Amino acid sequence: MTAAGAIGSEETLRDGRVVVARLLRVDDAVAVAAFWRRLDAAARRRFLDLAHLPPEDPSSLARLALGDGDGIVAIGQIGPSARIVGIAHYERAEGDTAGFSVFVDTAYRRIGLGTLLLRRLADSARHVGVRKMVSDVASDETAILRVLAELGLDYEEQVSGPRVHASFAVQETNAYLEAVLADQREADRTALE
């Protein structure tokens, strides 16, 4: 990976670890493929399905057509061993709606990285006119459903057997801004300790 930490913003997670969050770039293709290989088999399948990628080329996520979608990556272990530890991605569907997916490295789960990535993704989508983001997830994928509930955005879910159709509006609400501030306070408190 190139000097991934040079562009983007440093973010402190709830456990005090620091990642660099930035837009997904074309030159991330090799790092995206390496991230994909580190996922378990079920997550690799979801990654390909949700991002509509060919099974032989998960790295093609880094080559999104401008305007059709975007991605946010989190880079962990800043320096020569830097690597992608999380990816959030959206792809425009119809009108002002986009499908989304979020994937986080096992070692970075439950410390606010998924929330950070989804928040950044919603901000990016909002700037290009996306008003609603949707995803169909397995009902046992409680992590992403918890992240959506914690974000403070106008969130809805419809359960249909083993699947949950989750959607949220990307406009900022008071609850969303309060959730962002609470995450920042927790990360600051941890960093000070």
Sequence and secondary structure as in RCSB ss.txt:
>XXXX:A:sequence
MTAAGAIGSEETLRDGRVVVARLLRVDDAVAVAAFWRRLDAAARRRFLDLAHLPPEDPSSLARLALGDGDGIVAI
GQIGPSARIVGIAHYERAEGDTAGFSVFVDTAYRRIGLGTLLLRRLADSARHVGVRKMVSDVASDETAILRVLAE
LGLDYEEQVSGPRVHASFAVQETNAYLEAVLADQREADRTALE
>XXXX:A:secstr
  SGGGSSEEEE TTS EEEEEE  GGGHHHHHHHHHHS HHHHHHHHHHTT  TT GGGGGG  BTTEEEEEEE
ES STT EEEEEEEEEE STTEEEEEEEE GGGTTTTHHHHHHHHHHHHHHHTT  EEEEEEETT HHHHHHHHH
T S EEEEEETTEEEEEEE S  HHHHHHHHHHHHHHHHHHH 
